[in-house]
Amino acid sequence: MTVSQEKPIIWRSPAGNVIACTEKNKVMRENLEEIRIACQDALDDAVLMGCDEQQFRSVLTELIAGLDTAYDPQE
């Protein structure tokens, strides 16, 4: 099941307000689906090349945890 097929995510601002804009929610769904596809492809490549699946997942988790935004949070 993909992110887009699961229960819709209610996006919130840092202040806790619901992001109700249809276009913003559409972009978020599309972005997550693109990320899911890229991650799936990379996982499949890693396994096909003989890498340990759990190690790949750990590296991917670290990569995501290390991301920083270039923008200040919007209220």
PyMOL Python script that loads the backbone (N, CA, C, O; Angstrom):
from pymol import cmd

cmd.read_pdbstr("""\
ATOM      1  N   MET A   1       0.854  -1.183   0.000  1.00  0.00           N
ATOM      2  CA  MET A   1       0.000   0.000   0.000  1.00  0.00           C
ATOM      3  C   MET A   1       0.891   1.234   0.000  1.00  0.00           C
ATOM      4  O   MET A   1       1.845   1.309   0.774  1.00  0.00           O
ATOM      5  N   THR A   2       0.595   2.179  -0.842  1.00  0.00           N
ATOM      6  CA  THR A   2       1.403   3.391  -0.932  1.00  0.00           C
ATOM      7  C   THR A   2       0.840   4.470  -0.030  1.00  0.00           C
ATOM      8  O   THR A   2      -0.287   4.385   0.457  1.00  0.00           O
ATOM      9  N   VAL A   3       1.662   5.490   0.176  1.00  0.00           N
ATOM     10  CA  VAL A   3       1.237   6.617   1.007  1.00  0.00           C
ATOM     11  C   VAL A   3      -0.057   7.209   0.461  1.00  0.00           C
ATOM     12  O   VAL A   3      -0.958   7.544   1.230  1.00  0.00           O
ATOM     13  N   SER A   4      -0.156   7.338  -0.858  1.00  0.00           N
ATOM     14  CA  SER A   4      -1.337   7.949  -1.450  1.00  0.00           C
ATOM     15  C   SER A   4      -2.586   7.090  -1.300  1.00  0.00           C
ATOM     16  O   SER A   4      -3.700   7.601  -1.418  1.00  0.00           O
ATOM     17  N   GLN A   5      -2.420   5.789  -1.039  1.00  0.00           N
ATOM     18  CA  GLN A   5      -3.569   4.906  -0.878  1.00  0.00           C
ATOM     19  C   GLN A   5      -4.005   4.793   0.573  1.00  0.00           C
ATOM     20  O   GLN A   5      -5.099   4.306   0.857  1.00  0.00           O
ATOM     21  N   GLU A   6      -3.165   5.236   1.486  1.00  0.00           N
ATOM     22  CA  GLU A   6      -3.497   5.169   2.901  1.00  0.00           C
ATOM     23  C   GLU A   6      -4.456   6.294   3.265  1.00  0.00           C
ATOM     24  O   GLU A   6      -4.815   7.126   2.432  1.00  0.00           O
ATOM     25  N   LYS A   7      -4.856   6.296   4.518  1.00  0.00           N
ATOM     26  CA  LYS A   7      -5.698   7.366   5.032  1.00  0.00           C
ATOM     27  C   LYS A   7      -4.998   8.706   4.784  1.00  0.00           C
ATOM     28  O   LYS A   7      -3.808   8.838   5.072  1.00  0.00           O
ATOM     29  N   PRO A   8      -5.712   9.690   4.260  1.00  0.00           N
ATOM     30  CA  PRO A   8      -5.088  10.984   3.957  1.00  0.00           C
ATOM     31  C   PRO A   8      -4.416  11.598   5.194  1.00  0.00           C
ATOM     32  O   PRO A   8      -4.929  11.517   6.310  1.00  0.00           O
ATOM     33  N   ILE A   9      -3.272  12.202   4.959  1.00  0.00           N
ATOM     34  CA  ILE A   9      -2.534  12.877   6.026  1.00  0.00           C
ATOM     35  C   ILE A   9      -3.104  14.273   6.195  1.00  0.00           C
ATOM     36  O   ILE A   9      -3.294  14.993   5.215  1.00  0.00           O
ATOM     37  N   ILE A  10      -3.376  14.655   7.425  1.00  0.00           N
ATOM     38  CA  ILE A  10      -3.810  16.020   7.726  1.00  0.00           C
ATOM     39  C   ILE A  10      -2.554  16.822   8.035  1.00  0.00           C
ATOM     40  O   ILE A  10      -1.976  16.685   9.113  1.00  0.00           O
ATOM     41  N   TRP A  11      -2.132  17.655   7.096  1.00  0.00           N
ATOM     42  CA  TRP A  11      -0.931  18.463   7.280  1.00  0.00           C
ATOM     43  C   TRP A  11      -1.250  19.654   8.162  1.00  0.00           C
ATOM     44  O   TRP A  11      -2.332  20.236   8.076  1.00  0.00           O
ATOM     45  N   ARG A  12      -0.309  20.007   9.000  1.00  0.00           N
ATOM     46  CA  ARG A  12      -0.481  21.119   9.942  1.00  0.00           C
ATOM     47  C   ARG A  12       0.704  22.062   9.873  1.00  0.00           C
ATOM     48  O   ARG A  12       1.824  21.656   9.563  1.00  0.00           O
ATOM     49  N   SER A  13       0.442  23.322  10.168  1.00  0.00           N
ATOM     50  CA  SER A  13       1.498  24.327  10.262  1.00  0.00           C
ATOM     51  C   SER A  13       2.210  24.148  11.596  1.00  0.00           C
ATOM     52  O   SER A  13       1.723  23.411  12.454  1.00  0.00           O
ATOM     53  N   PRO A  14       3.360  24.811  11.794  1.00  0.00           N
ATOM     54  CA  PRO A  14       4.030  24.733  13.097  1.00  0.00           C
ATOM     55  C   PRO A  14       3.137  25.201  14.255  1.00  0.00           C
ATOM     56  O   PRO A  14       3.325  24.777  15.396  1.00  0.00           O
ATOM     57  N   ALA A  15       2.175  26.069  13.963  1.00  0.00           N
ATOM     58  CA  ALA A  15       1.249  26.547  14.991  1.00  0.00           C
ATOM     59  C   ALA A  15       0.093  25.573  15.215  1.00  0.00           C
ATOM     60  O   ALA A  15      -0.724  25.786  16.111  1.00  0.00           O
ATOM     61  N   GLY A  16       0.014  24.515  14.419  1.00  0.00           N
ATOM     62  CA  GLY A  16      -1.033  23.511  14.589  1.00  0.00           C
ATOM     63  C   GLY A  16      -2.247  23.707  13.708  1.00  0.00           C
ATOM     64  O   GLY A  16      -3.201  22.934  13.798  1.00  0.00           O
ATOM     65  N   ASN A  17      -2.238  24.722  12.860  1.00  0.00           N
ATOM     66  CA  ASN A  17      -3.368  24.977  11.968  1.00  0.00           C
ATOM     67  C   ASN A  17      -3.370  23.977  10.814  1.00  0.00           C
ATOM     68  O   ASN A  17      -2.313  23.626  10.290  1.00  0.00           O
ATOM     69  N   VAL A  18      -4.548  23.525  10.424  1.00  0.00           N
ATOM     70  CA  VAL A  18      -4.678  22.575   9.314  1.00  0.00           C
ATOM     71  C   VAL A  18      -4.351  23.278   8.005  1.00  0.00           C
ATOM     72  O   VAL A  18      -4.816  24.389   7.753  1.00  0.00           O
ATOM     73  N   ILE A  19      -3.540  22.617   7.168  1.00  0.00           N
ATOM     74  CA  ILE A  19      -3.251  23.115   5.826  1.00  0.00           C
ATOM     75  C   ILE A  19      -4.399  22.616   4.942  1.00  0.00           C
ATOM     76  O   ILE A  19      -4.431  21.450   4.548  1.00  0.00           O
ATOM     77  N   ALA A  20      -5.327  23.506   4.642  1.00  0.00           N
ATOM     78  CA  ALA A  20      -6.550  23.111   3.943  1.00  0.00           C
ATOM     79  C   ALA A  20      -6.488  23.351   2.435  1.00  0.00           C
ATOM     80  O   ALA A  20      -7.390  22.932   1.709  1.00  0.00           O
ATOM     81  N   CYS A  21      -5.454  24.008   1.963  1.00  0.00           N
ATOM     82  CA  CYS A  21      -5.345  24.332   0.540  1.00  0.00           C
ATOM     83  C   CYS A  21      -5.244  23.041  -0.278  1.00  0.00           C
ATOM     84  O   CYS A  21      -4.331  22.242  -0.075  1.00  0.00           O
ATOM     85  N   THR A  22      -6.176  22.846  -1.191  1.00  0.00           N
ATOM     86  CA  THR A  22      -6.228  21.645  -2.018  1.00  0.00           C
ATOM     87  C   THR A  22      -4.947  21.463  -2.826  1.00  0.00           C
ATOM     88  O   THR A  22      -4.427  20.352  -2.929  1.00  0.00           O
ATOM     89  N   GLU A  23      -4.445  22.543  -3.393  1.00  0.00           N
ATOM     90  CA  GLU A  23      -3.241  22.448  -4.222  1.00  0.00           C
ATOM     91  C   GLU A  23      -2.018  22.076  -3.384  1.00  0.00           C
ATOM     92  O   GLU A  23      -1.193  21.276  -3.826  1.00  0.00           O
ATOM     93  N   LYS A  24      -1.889  22.639  -2.189  1.00  0.00           N
ATOM     94  CA  LYS A  24      -0.759  22.299  -1.315  1.00  0.00           C
ATOM     95  C   LYS A  24      -0.821  20.826  -0.922  1.00  0.00           C
ATOM     96  O   LYS A  24       0.203  20.143  -0.916  1.00  0.00           O
ATOM     97  N   ASN A  25      -2.001  20.338  -0.598  1.00  0.00           N
ATOM     98  CA  ASN A  25      -2.162  18.937  -0.235  1.00  0.00           C
ATOM     99  C   ASN A  25      -1.857  18.019  -1.419  1.00  0.00           C
ATOM    100  O   ASN A  25      -1.287  16.943  -1.241  1.00  0.00           O
ATOM    101  N   LYS A  26      -2.231  18.438  -2.612  1.00  0.00           N
ATOM    102  CA  LYS A  26      -1.936  17.672  -3.817  1.00  0.00           C
ATOM    103  C   LYS A  26      -0.426  17.584  -4.022  1.00  0.00           C
ATOM    104  O   LYS A  26       0.097  16.509  -4.316  1.00  0.00           O
ATOM    105  N   VAL A  27       0.274  18.702  -3.869  1.00  0.00           N
ATOM    106  CA  VAL A  27       1.731  18.719  -4.021  1.00  0.00           C
ATOM    107  C   VAL A  27       2.389  17.803  -2.991  1.00  0.00           C
ATOM    108  O   VAL A  27       3.319  17.068  -3.321  1.00  0.00           O
ATOM    109  N   MET A  28       1.915  17.844  -1.757  1.00  0.00           N
ATOM    110  CA  MET A  28       2.477  16.989  -0.715  1.00  0.00           C
ATOM    111  C   MET A  28       2.271  15.507  -1.059  1.00  0.00           C
ATOM    112  O   MET A  28       3.196  14.708  -0.906  1.00  0.00           O
ATOM    113  N   ARG A  29       1.075  15.132  -1.521  1.00  0.00           N
ATOM    114  CA  ARG A  29       0.815  13.742  -1.918  1.00  0.00           C
ATOM    115  C   ARG A  29       1.746  13.317  -3.052  1.00  0.00           C
ATOM    116  O   ARG A  29       2.323  12.230  -3.024  1.00  0.00           O
ATOM    117  N   GLU A  30       1.881  14.193  -4.051  1.00  0.00           N
ATOM    118  CA  GLU A  30       2.740  13.882  -5.195  1.00  0.00           C
ATOM    119  C   GLU A  30       4.199  13.750  -4.766  1.00  0.00           C
ATOM    120  O   GLU A  30       4.896  12.833  -5.200  1.00  0.00           O
ATOM    121  N   ASN A  31       4.661  14.670  -3.910  1.00  0.00           N
ATOM    122  CA  ASN A  31       6.045  14.613  -3.434  1.00  0.00           C
ATOM    123  C   ASN A  31       6.313  13.314  -2.686  1.00  0.00           C
ATOM    124  O   ASN A  31       7.336  12.668  -2.912  1.00  0.00           O
ATOM    125  N   LEU A  32       5.401  12.928  -1.798  1.00  0.00           N
ATOM    126  CA  LEU A  32       5.585  11.694  -1.039  1.00  0.00           C
ATOM    127  C   LEU A  32       5.586  10.464  -1.946  1.00  0.00           C
ATOM    128  O   LEU A  32       6.346   9.523  -1.720  1.00  0.00           O
ATOM    129  N   GLU A  33       4.748  10.474  -2.956  1.00  0.00           N
ATOM    130  CA  GLU A  33       4.714   9.345  -3.885  1.00  0.00           C
ATOM    131  C   GLU A  33       6.021   9.269  -4.675  1.00  0.00           C
ATOM    132  O   GLU A  33       6.539   8.174  -4.895  1.00  0.00           O
ATOM    133  N   GLU A  34       6.563  10.409  -5.103  1.00  0.00           N
ATOM    134  CA  GLU A  34       7.846  10.425  -5.809  1.00  0.00           C
ATOM    135  C   GLU A  34       8.968   9.910  -4.906  1.00  0.00           C
ATOM    136  O   GLU A  34       9.828   9.151  -5.352  1.00  0.00           O
ATOM    137  N   ILE A  35       8.956  10.324  -3.640  1.00  0.00           N
ATOM    138  CA  ILE A  35       9.965   9.858  -2.686  1.00  0.00           C
ATOM    139  C   ILE A  35       9.826   8.354  -2.477  1.00  0.00           C
ATOM    140  O   ILE A  35      10.825   7.636  -2.448  1.00  0.00           O
ATOM    141  N   ARG A  36       8.589   7.874  -2.332  1.00  0.00           N
ATOM    142  CA  ARG A  36       8.356   6.445  -2.135  1.00  0.00           C
ATOM    143  C   ARG A  36       8.907   5.646  -3.302  1.00  0.00           C
ATOM    144  O   ARG A  36       9.559   4.622  -3.098  1.00  0.00           O
ATOM    145  N   ILE A  37       8.655   6.099  -4.525  1.00  0.00           N
ATOM    146  CA  ILE A  37       9.117   5.393  -5.720  1.00  0.00           C
ATOM    147  C   ILE A  37      10.644   5.384  -5.768  1.00  0.00           C
ATOM    148  O   ILE A  37      11.247   4.348  -6.048  1.00  0.00           O
ATOM    149  N   ALA A  38      11.277   6.533  -5.496  1.00  0.00           N
ATOM    150  CA  ALA A  38      12.742   6.603  -5.517  1.00  0.00           C
ATOM    151  C   ALA A  38      13.350   5.690  -4.450  1.00  0.00           C
ATOM    152  O   ALA A  38      14.335   4.999  -4.707  1.00  0.00           O
ATOM    153  N   CYS A  39      12.761   5.691  -3.262  1.00  0.00           N
ATOM    154  CA  CYS A  39      13.253   4.828  -2.180  1.00  0.00           C
ATOM    155  C   CYS A  39      13.063   3.354  -2.523  1.00  0.00           C
ATOM    156  O   CYS A  39      13.948   2.539  -2.263  1.00  0.00           O
ATOM    157  N   GLN A  40      11.922   3.007  -3.101  1.00  0.00           N
ATOM    158  CA  GLN A  40      11.669   1.617  -3.494  1.00  0.00           C
ATOM    159  C   GLN A  40      12.672   1.159  -4.538  1.00  0.00           C
ATOM    160  O   GLN A  40      13.216   0.059  -4.445  1.00  0.00           O
ATOM    161  N   ASP A  41      12.917   2.008  -5.538  1.00  0.00           N
ATOM    162  CA  ASP A  41      13.894   1.671  -6.579  1.00  0.00           C
ATOM    163  C   ASP A  41      15.285   1.473  -5.980  1.00  0.00           C
ATOM    164  O   ASP A  41      15.987   0.526  -6.334  1.00  0.00           O
ATOM    165  N   ALA A  42      15.685   2.371  -5.070  1.00  0.00           N
ATOM    166  CA  ALA A  42      17.007   2.275  -4.443  1.00  0.00           C
ATOM    167  C   ALA A  42      17.107   1.018  -3.572  1.00  0.00           C
ATOM    168  O   ALA A  42      18.143   0.354  -3.565  1.00  0.00           O
ATOM    169  N   LEU A  43      16.047   0.689  -2.845  1.00  0.00           N
ATOM    170  CA  LEU A  43      16.035  -0.526  -2.028  1.00  0.00           C
ATOM    171  C   LEU A  43      16.171  -1.766  -2.911  1.00  0.00           C
ATOM    172  O   LEU A  43      16.960  -2.665  -2.618  1.00  0.00           O
ATOM    173  N   ASP A  44      15.403  -1.802  -3.978  1.00  0.00           N
ATOM    174  CA  ASP A  44      15.479  -2.939  -4.896  1.00  0.00           C
ATOM    175  C   ASP A  44      16.884  -3.069  -5.490  1.00  0.00           C
ATOM    176  O   ASP A  44      17.421  -4.174  -5.573  1.00  0.00           O
ATOM    177  N   ASP A  45      17.480  -1.950  -5.902  1.00  0.00           N
ATOM    178  CA  ASP A  45      18.845  -1.978  -6.438  1.00  0.00           C
ATOM    179  C   ASP A  45      19.820  -2.522  -5.398  1.00  0.00           C
ATOM    180  O   ASP A  45      20.658  -3.370  -5.707  1.00  0.00           O
ATOM    181  N   ALA A  46      19.707  -2.033  -4.166  1.00  0.00           N
ATOM    182  CA  ALA A  46      20.617  -2.474  -3.105  1.00  0.00           C
ATOM    183  C   ALA A  46      20.519  -3.980  -2.887  1.00  0.00           C
ATOM    184  O   ALA A  46      21.536  -4.668  -2.796  1.00  0.00           O
ATOM    185  N   VAL A  47      19.290  -4.488  -2.804  1.00  0.00           N
ATOM    186  CA  VAL A  47      19.096  -5.924  -2.582  1.00  0.00           C
ATOM    187  C   VAL A  47      19.619  -6.726  -3.777  1.00  0.00           C
ATOM    188  O   VAL A  47      20.271  -7.755  -3.595  1.00  0.00           O
ATOM    189  N   LEU A  48      19.337  -6.261  -4.992  1.00  0.00           N
ATOM    190  CA  LEU A  48      19.820  -6.964  -6.187  1.00  0.00           C
ATOM    191  C   LEU A  48      21.342  -6.995  -6.257  1.00  0.00           C
ATOM    192  O   LEU A  48      21.918  -7.931  -6.811  1.00  0.00           O
ATOM    193  N   MET A  49      22.004  -5.968  -5.693  1.00  0.00           N
ATOM    194  CA  MET A  49      23.467  -5.911  -5.697  1.00  0.00           C
ATOM    195  C   MET A  49      24.069  -6.650  -4.506  1.00  0.00           C
ATOM    196  O   MET A  49      25.287  -6.662  -4.331  1.00  0.00           O
ATOM    197  N   GLY A  50      23.213  -7.269  -3.685  1.00  0.00           N
ATOM    198  CA  GLY A  50      23.700  -8.083  -2.591  1.00  0.00           C
ATOM    199  C   GLY A  50      23.833  -7.365  -1.260  1.00  0.00           C
ATOM    200  O   GLY A  50      24.371  -7.933  -0.310  1.00  0.00           O
ATOM    201  N   CYS A  51      23.357  -6.131  -1.169  1.00  0.00           N
ATOM    202  CA  CYS A  51      23.430  -5.395   0.095  1.00  0.00           C
ATOM    203  C   CYS A  51      22.366  -5.899   1.070  1.00  0.00           C
ATOM    204  O   CYS A  51      21.327  -6.418   0.664  1.00  0.00           O
ATOM    205  N   ASP A  52      22.645  -5.736   2.350  1.00  0.00           N
ATOM    206  CA  ASP A  52      21.705  -6.122   3.382  1.00  0.00           C
ATOM    207  C   ASP A  52      20.533  -5.139   3.423  1.00  0.00           C
ATOM    208  O   ASP A  52      20.737  -3.930   3.527  1.00  0.00           O
ATOM    209  N   GLU A  53      19.328  -5.654   3.341  1.00  0.00           N
ATOM    210  CA  GLU A  53      18.134  -4.799   3.307  1.00  0.00           C
ATOM    211  C   GLU A  53      18.018  -3.948   4.565  1.00  0.00           C
ATOM    212  O   GLU A  53      17.710  -2.759   4.478  1.00  0.00           O
ATOM    213  N   GLN A  54      18.258  -4.535   5.725  1.00  0.00           N
ATOM    214  CA  GLN A  54      18.118  -3.782   6.977  1.00  0.00           C
ATOM    215  C   GLN A  54      19.158  -2.677   7.077  1.00  0.00           C
ATOM    216  O   GLN A  54      18.862  -1.599   7.594  1.00  0.00           O
ATOM    217  N   GLN A  55      20.369  -2.924   6.594  1.00  0.00           N
ATOM    218  CA  GLN A  55      21.390  -1.880   6.602  1.00  0.00           C
ATOM    219  C   GLN A  55      20.970  -0.738   5.693  1.00  0.00           C
ATOM    220  O   GLN A  55      21.123   0.430   6.050  1.00  0.00           O
ATOM    221  N   PHE A  56      20.439  -1.066   4.519  1.00  0.00           N
ATOM    222  CA  PHE A  56      19.982  -0.012   3.612  1.00  0.00           C
ATOM    223  C   PHE A  56      18.893   0.828   4.265  1.00  0.00           C
ATOM    224  O   PHE A  56      18.919   2.057   4.194  1.00  0.00           O
ATOM    225  N   ARG A  57      17.936   0.159   4.902  1.00  0.00           N
ATOM    226  CA  ARG A  57      16.853   0.885   5.570  1.00  0.00           C
ATOM    227  C   ARG A  57      17.402   1.801   6.670  1.00  0.00           C
ATOM    228  O   ARG A  57      16.919   2.918   6.850  1.00  0.00           O
ATOM    229  N   SER A  58      18.399   1.330   7.393  1.00  0.00           N
ATOM    230  CA  SER A  58      19.025   2.127   8.450  1.00  0.00           C
ATOM    231  C   SER A  58      19.715   3.358   7.868  1.00  0.00           C
ATOM    232  O   SER A  58      19.592   4.459   8.405  1.00  0.00           O
ATOM    233  N   VAL A  59      20.439   3.167   6.770  1.00  0.00           N
ATOM    234  CA  VAL A  59      21.120   4.288   6.117  1.00  0.00           C
ATOM    235  C   VAL A  59      20.091   5.293   5.601  1.00  0.00           C
ATOM    236  O   VAL A  59      20.289   6.501   5.731  1.00  0.00           O
ATOM    237  N   LEU A  60      19.009   4.811   5.025  1.00  0.00           N
ATOM    238  CA  LEU A  60      17.961   5.690   4.523  1.00  0.00           C
ATOM    239  C   LEU A  60      17.322   6.489   5.662  1.00  0.00           C
ATOM    240  O   LEU A  60      17.053   7.681   5.512  1.00  0.00           O
ATOM    241  N   THR A  61      17.083   5.838   6.789  1.00  0.00           N
ATOM    242  CA  THR A  61      16.522   6.519   7.958  1.00  0.00           C
ATOM    243  C   THR A  61      17.467   7.613   8.448  1.00  0.00           C
ATOM    244  O   THR A  61      17.025   8.715   8.775  1.00  0.00           O
ATOM    245  N   GLU A  62      18.758   7.317   8.499  1.00  0.00           N
ATOM    246  CA  GLU A  62      19.748   8.317   8.904  1.00  0.00           C
ATOM    247  C   GLU A  62      19.777   9.485   7.930  1.00  0.00           C
ATOM    248  O   GLU A  62      19.887  10.642   8.337  1.00  0.00           O
ATOM    249  N   LEU A  63      19.678   9.174   6.634  1.00  0.00           N
ATOM    250  CA  LEU A  63      19.672  10.223   5.622  1.00  0.00           C
ATOM    251  C   LEU A  63      18.508  11.182   5.859  1.00  0.00           C
ATOM    252  O   LEU A  63      18.690  12.400   5.834  1.00  0.00           O
ATOM    253  N   ILE A  64      17.327  10.641   6.086  1.00  0.00           N
ATOM    254  CA  ILE A  64      16.142  11.467   6.302  1.00  0.00           C
ATOM    255  C   ILE A  64      16.273  12.271   7.590  1.00  0.00           C
ATOM    256  O   ILE A  64      15.935  13.454   7.626  1.00  0.00           O
ATOM    257  N   ALA A  65      16.766  11.628   8.648  1.00  0.00           N
ATOM    258  CA  ALA A  65      16.926  12.316   9.937  1.00  0.00           C
ATOM    259  C   ALA A  65      17.928  13.464   9.830  1.00  0.00           C
ATOM    260  O   ALA A  65      17.857  14.419  10.603  1.00  0.00           O
ATOM    261  N   GLY A  66      18.853  13.382   8.885  1.00  0.00           N
ATOM    262  CA  GLY A  66      19.865  14.418   8.731  1.00  0.00           C
ATOM    263  C   GLY A  66      19.471  15.571   7.818  1.00  0.00           C
ATOM    264  O   GLY A  66      20.254  16.502   7.630  1.00  0.00           O
ATOM    265  N   LEU A  67      18.289  15.526   7.258  1.00  0.00           N
ATOM    266  CA  LEU A  67      17.857  16.614   6.378  1.00  0.00           C
ATOM    267  C   LEU A  67      17.587  17.891   7.183  1.00  0.00           C
ATOM    268  O   LEU A  67      17.041  17.843   8.286  1.00  0.00           O
ATOM    269  N   ASP A  68      17.974  19.012   6.616  1.00  0.00           N
ATOM    270  CA  ASP A  68      17.695  20.323   7.200  1.00  0.00           C
ATOM    271  C   ASP A  68      17.015  21.178   6.148  1.00  0.00           C
ATOM    272  O   ASP A  68      17.318  21.073   4.959  1.00  0.00           O
ATOM    273  N   THR A  69      16.098  22.020   6.588  1.00  0.00           N
ATOM    274  CA  THR A  69      15.435  22.925   5.660  1.00  0.00           C
ATOM    275  C   THR A  69      16.249  24.211   5.492  1.00  0.00           C
ATOM    276  O   THR A  69      16.945  24.645   6.409  1.00  0.00           O
ATOM    277  N   ALA A  70      16.148  24.791   4.339  1.00  0.00           N
ATOM    278  CA  ALA A  70      16.816  26.066   4.065  1.00  0.00           C
ATOM    279  C   ALA A  70      15.895  27.242   4.382  1.00  0.00           C
ATOM    280  O   ALA A  70      16.263  28.398   4.174  1.00  0.00           O
ATOM    281  N   TYR A  71      14.712  26.949   4.880  1.00  0.00           N
ATOM    282  CA  TYR A  71      13.705  27.984   5.095  1.00  0.00           C
ATOM    283  C   TYR A  71      13.317  28.074   6.563  1.00  0.00           C
ATOM    284  O   TYR A  71      13.386  27.091   7.302  1.00  0.00           O
ATOM    285  N   ASP A  72      12.912  29.260   6.970  1.00  0.00           N
ATOM    286  CA  ASP A  72      12.369  29.448   8.313  1.00  0.00           C
ATOM    287  C   ASP A  72      10.951  28.912   8.340  1.00  0.00           C
ATOM    288  O   ASP A  72      10.229  29.044   7.352  1.00  0.00           O
ATOM    289  N   PRO A  73      10.531  28.305   9.455  1.00  0.00           N
ATOM    290  CA  PRO A  73       9.144  27.822   9.549  1.00  0.00           C
ATOM    291  C   PRO A  73       8.159  28.974   9.374  1.00  0.00           C
ATOM    292  O   PRO A  73       8.388  30.085   9.853  1.00  0.00           O
ATOM    293  N   GLN A  74       7.059  28.689   8.678  1.00  0.00           N
ATOM    294  CA  GLN A  74       5.997  29.679   8.489  1.00  0.00           C
ATOM    295  C   GLN A  74       4.931  29.444   9.541  1.00  0.00           C
ATOM    296  O   GLN A  74       4.591  28.300   9.841  1.00  0.00           O
ATOM    297  N   GLU A  75       4.417  30.492  10.087  1.00  0.00           N
ATOM    298  CA  GLU A  75       3.369  30.379  11.103  1.00  0.00           C
ATOM    299  C   GLU A  75       2.010  30.412  10.481  1.00  0.00           C
ATOM    300  O   GLU A  75       1.005  30.328  11.187  1.00  0.00           O
TER     301      GLU A  75
END
""", "prot")
cmd.dss("prot")
cmd.show_as("cartoon", "prot")
cmd.util.cbc("prot")
cmd.orient("prot")
